[in-house]
Amino acid sequence: MRPHRPLPRPPTTTDMTHRRRYRYVEMSLAPDPEATPYTVRARCLACDDLSPEPDPSESITAQHERAQRWCTRHAARDHADGRHFRFAATVTLRWRVTPAEDIGRAAL
């Protein structure tokens, strides 16, 4: 009968020995007042062309309609590899989290 050998222990790291303190802070989420509030763009899935950068003064509905018009114009073009009929829309909303108290400097 063989003698029983204990299982090997996992290596220890210095990170495991440090204690960290966490605290919970109330935070609010709202549109970022320093950024463009939203953008709507379309991308052709066949060639990766993008619709033009929208005018920030346009409403989100107007940007959406402009991106759709770009898609139909792009599909109407005669491309060397055939017509492009598949598109993806990206709506970007820029938000900012604001802590109720100071929790450190912000990263940009």
N, C-alpha and C positions, 0 to 999 in steps of 0.2 A: 504494500500500500504506500502510495506517495504521500509525502507530507503536504498539508494544506498551505498554499501560499496566499497571502492577502492580495486583494486587487490593487493595482497601482493607483496612486492618488493623482488627481489632475494637478498640473503645475499651478502654483499660486502666482498672482500678479500683484503689483503694488496698488492697482486700482481697486482691488477687492478689500483692501485694508482701510481705505479712506471713507470717512463718513460724510455724507452730504445732507444738507438741510434743505428741505423744500417748504415753501409756504404758498398758500393760495391767495391770489390777488384778483379782485373783480376787474374784468376787462370788458370794454364795449367794442363792437365792430360796426363801422360805418363807412360810407364812401370816402375815399381819400380826397380832401379838399385841394391838395396841391397837384393832383394828377387829372388827366382827362378822365371823366367819369366812366366812359365806356367806348368801345370801338367794335365794329362789326366788319369782318373781312371774309372773303371767300377765297378758296384755293382750289385749283384744278387738280384732280387726283391723277390725271394722265401726265401732265407736264410740270406740275408744281408752281405754275404761274399764280400770282396773287392779285386780287382786286386792288385798286388804288387805295392808298391811305385815306380814310374818311376825314371829312371836315369836322373838327371837334364841336363846332357850333350846331351841327345837325342833330336832330333827335335820334334816338335809337331806332325808331321805326323808319325814318328817312335813310339811315345808314343801311338798314336791312334791305330796303327796296333798292338802293343803289348797288349793293352787292349782288342781289338777284339779277338786276339788269346786266351787270358785268358778266354773270354766268351765261345768260342767253346770248349775249354778243360773242363771248368766247366760243360757245358751242357752235355758233353759226359760221365761224371761220373755217376755212379748209386747211387743216394741218397736214403735214407730210405723212403722218402715221394714221390719218383718219380723223374723224370728228371726235371731240372730247365732250362727253355727256355726264361725267360724274364729278361732283364738287363737294367740298366740305366747308361749312361755315364755322367761324370762330368768333365768339362774343367774349370780349375781355372786359370784366368789371374790376376796377381797381379799388381795393378796400384798405382801411387802416385800422389796426387794433390799438386802442388807447387804454393803458392800465390806469386804474384808479389811484395808484401811488407810484412813486419812482421805483423801478425794478432794475435800473441799469441803462447804459447807453444803447441806442438803437443801431443796428447794423444796416448798411445800405448796399 
